[in-house]
Amino acid sequence: MFDKLMGLFSTDIAIDLGTANTLVYVRNKGVVINEPSVVAINHNSSRTKVLAVGSEAKRMLGKTPGNIVAIRPMRDGVIADFSVTEAMLRYFIEKIHQRKHLVRSRLVVSIPTGITNVERKAVREAAEGAGVREVYLVEQPMAAAIGAGLPVRDARGNMIVDIGGGTTDVAVISLCGMVITNTIKVAGDALDEAIIQFIRRRHNLLIGERTAELIKITMGSVWPLSAEMEARTMDIKGRDISGVPRSIRIKAEEVREALFDSARSIVESIKAALENTPPEIAGDIFDRGIVLAGGGGQLGGLDTLIRKEVGIPVFIAENPLLAVVKGVGEVLENLDLYRRLLH
């Protein structure tokens, strides 16, 4: 009776707690928040003080004075800084509830496949510390598959490749369960780092994370595209290794060269999963194809590269950035239907 009464006054939510971005889904409303997983804190106060969260905090990356640090509390899909993650969750939850502290929600949150029990407990405790009444955990590739519209409850094999900020999850799904899973720490962050290192080696120029991410989004590709796309160039600014600010112009083919090894690692992870897939399910995947989700799924030419290397049709989910949060939202709306997926 008490739980039903609480449900009348709570706002149930689902969260894609990602390394790069946190997306929040509110029951009966849809996705209402999509902000970077970044928190700016002040170390000068007697206790850690949160100054900004999300987009405002991301604008501070690489530009703060010594007493202010803009950090990303999630690394490789798991909590790297517990207290800051709890503060970030509390910020987003209170933003939804308009700071009504007496309202306590039920929460469905996505987690990477293969994380330890300790890491799962950290996610649960961070959510509970932020004021959530009940916490349910759903593995990200399953959420991505649901959000991409795959028939996960059918007796047919489906393959989802969710390329997030910290990890790439490859999963073969059938009958609401994951038959094969494969997780590698090569995703959006690794792509950004590959660009940073390439620019440093090739041009002796140091650039930051934000510049690398902009290059990836604007010019990133791993397969030759149209002549118009191949002719693109981009002016970027950074610091010469001698310490002097400098600007250079990079070409699309250089960005492709920088990203290719990381893309190859994703392809090899897909091949490894297919090699361990039961024959009947492999036949289903051959007929139905592979679905890409997550921000990395939009990388130019990645679908073509995978199709050429694996020989199976590849499709990009509709709005791949929202696949996981739409999936956890679907689970939230139908908790009884997806009960067996919850942890």
N, C-alpha and C positions, 0 to 999 in steps of 0.2 A: 504493500500500500504506500509506504514511504517513497519507494523508488518511482512508482507511478506519479506520485505528487511532485517529486523532484523533476520528473520528465516534463511536466507541464510548464515549469518555469526555467528550464535549461535550454540552451542552444547547442544541440549536438553538432560536432564538427569533425571533419576528417582533414588530415595534414599529410602532405608529401614533404617530409623533413629531409630536404636534399642538401648535398654538399655546397652547391652553387646557389640554389634558390629554395625558398620555402613557399609552398602554395597551400592555401586554406580553402576548404569547401564547407559551406554551411548547409545543413539539412534543409531541403525544400527551397534553397536559394541558388545553389551552384557555387562556382569558384568566385570568391570575393577578395582574396588577397594573393598577390604574386610578387614577392619581394626577395632581394638577395639575402642569403643567410650570412649576414655580416652584422657585427655588433661593435660599436665604438664605446670604449670605457675609459674612465679617468682614474689613473693610478695614484694621483696625489691626495685624494680624499682618504679619510680614516678607513673606509672600506671601499671595495670596488663599486664605482658608480657608473651606471649605464647612461651614456649621453645620447646615443642614437641607435636605431635598429633599422635594418632593411636598406632601402634605397639611399636614405640620408647618410647612413653609416658607410655604404659602399663608396659614395663620393669622397669620403675621407681617406680611402686606402692610399697609402704612399704619400699622404700630404699632411700628416698630423705632427704637432710638436711632441717633444719627448714624453710629456705626462699623459698624452692621449694615445691610445692604441686602438686601431680598427682591426679586428680579428674575425676570422671565420671559425666558429666553434665546432663545425662539422668537418671531419677529414676522412676521405675514403669511405664516405657514407655512414660513418659512425661518430659518436660524440668524442671529441678531442678535449673539450673543456666543459665539464659538467655544469658548473655554476653559471657560466655565460649562456649555455644552451637553455638552461632553465629560465634564465632572464629573458631570452629571446622568445621562448614559447609563451611565457607569461605576457609579454608585450602583445603578441599576436592574439592570444586568447582574450585579453582585456580589451583589445581593439574591437574584436567581434562583439563582446558583451557590453561595450561602451562603459568599461570599468565598473560594472556592477559585481562587486566581489562576492556577493552571496549566491550568485548564479553558478552552479557547478555542472559542467557538461559531461557527456560521454564523448570519448575521442577515439577515432580510428586513425592510426599512424602507420606509414609505410616504413619498412626496415629492409636493409640489404639481405640477400640470401647468404647464409653461411656465417653470420656474425655469432659471437660466443654468447653463452647465457649471461655472462657478466655484462656484455654490451647491451643485450636486450633489457636487462634489469635497469641499466642506466637510462635508457630511453623511457621506460615505464616510470621510473622514479622522477625523472625530470618533468614529465607530463603531470604526474600527481602533485609534485611540488609547485607547479604552475597553477594548480587549482582545479584539476580535472577530476570528476567523480569516478568514472570508469575508463580504463584504457585497454584498447584492443590493438594488437599488432598484426599487420599483414605484410608478407614479403613482397618487395617491390616488383619483381618480374610478373608475379601473379596479378598484382594491381594494374600493372601496365597492360597486361593482356586483356583484363576486363575492361579497362578504359579504352583500349583500341577496338573493342567490339568483337573480340575473338570468342567463339563458343566454348569457353573453358569447361563447361559442365558436360559436354558431349564426349562420347567415346571415340573421339578423333584427335589425332595428334596436331598440335599447333606449336610453332616455334616463335618466341618473342626475343628480341635483342634490345634491351633497355640500356642506352648509353647516357648516363647521367653526368654529374660533375666529377664525382670521385671514383665511381666504379662502372664497369660494363657488366651487366647481368645477362647471361644467355640461358634460356630455359625452354625445355620441351614440356608441354602441358597437355594432360588428358584427364578426363573425369575429375576435374576440380583438384588435381594434384600435380606436382612437378615431378616428372619422370626422370629428367636429367637437368642438372643446374651446373653452371660454370661461371665463376665470377673472377674478373681480373681488374687490377687497379690501373687500367688504362682507359681514360674517359676525357671529359672536358678539360679538367685541370692538367692532365698529362699533355693534351694537345697544346694548351697555352704554354706550358713549360718547354715543349719541343720548339715552338716558335721563338721563345726567348733565347734558347740556347743556339738555335740556328742563326738568328740575327747577330748574336754575339760572335759566333765563329766566322760567319761570312763577311760581316761588315764592321766588326769591332765596335759594336754599339750596344749599350745596355738599355733595355726597355723594361717597363713594369708589367704587372699582371693585366691591368686594365687595357693597356695598349695591345698586348698580345691577344686578349679576348676580342678586341675590336677588329684586329687583322683576321682572326679566325672567322668571325661572323661575316665580315665584309668580303673577304677574298678566299676563304678556306675551301680547298677541294683536294681530292685524292685521286681524281681521274680527269683526263683532259675533257673540257667542256666545249661550249661553242667558241668560235673564233673571237666573238665580241668579249666573252668572259675571259678568254686567254690573254687578250690584249690589255686587260686592266692593270693599272699600277696604283700605288698608294704611297703618299708621303707620310713618313712617321718621324717622330722626334724622340730623342733619348740623350743619354750621356755617353760620350766617347770614353774608351777605357783610360784615356789620359785625364779624364775629369771635365772635359769641355762639352757643353751642350752642342748637339749636332742634329741635322735633319738628313734623311736619305730617302730614296725612292725605291720601293721593292716591287717585284713583278709577281704575277699570279703563279707562274711556274716555280718560283722560289718558295712560296708558301706551300705548294703541293709537295715539293721536295722535303720541306721541314716536317710535314704531317704524315708522310707515307709510311714510315716505320711503325708509328702508333696504329695507323689503320691496318697494317699487316698483322699486328698483334690481335686486333679484334677479329680479323678473318680467321686466324689460326684458332682462336677460342671457339668460334662457330664450328669449324671443322672438327675440333676435338669433341664437341658436344654431339655432333652428327655421328661420329664414329662409334659412340657409345649408346646411340639410340636404338631401341628394338626395331627389327625390320618392318613390322606392320606399321608402326608409328612413323618410321622414316618414309614409308610409302605415302602416308597422309601428308607429310611435310612437303614431299616432292610435288604432290598435286596442289597443295594449298599455298605453298611458298613460305617465306620468312618475313616477319613484320618487324620493322625498326621503330623504336620509340625513344623518347628522351631527346634533349637538345642536340646531342651528338648525332642522332639519326638524320638530322637535316644537313649534315656535312656534305658539301657538293661532291657528287660522284661516288659516295660511299656505297649506295645501293647498286650501282653499276659494277664497282670493284668486287663486291661480294657475289653478285650474280655471275660474273666472269670466272671467279675463282672456285665457286662451289657448284655452279651449274643448276641452281634452283631459283625460281622467281623470287624477287625481293620487292616488298611494298613498304612504303613509309606510312605510318599511322596518320590518320587525320588529326592535325594539330598535335604532333608528337610531344611537345613540351607539356601538354596537359594530360597525357595518357595516364600517368600514375595517379595524379590527384583526382581525375575523373573515376579511376578504378576504385580508390579508397572511398570516394563519395558514393559510388554505386553500392559498395559493401555496407556503408553507413545506412543507406536508405533501405537495405534489405538484409539486416543482420542475421535473421533466422535462416535465410536462404544460403548465406555464405558462412554459417557458423563454423563449419569444419575447417575453414581457412584461418580462423583467428587463433592468436597465441596470447 
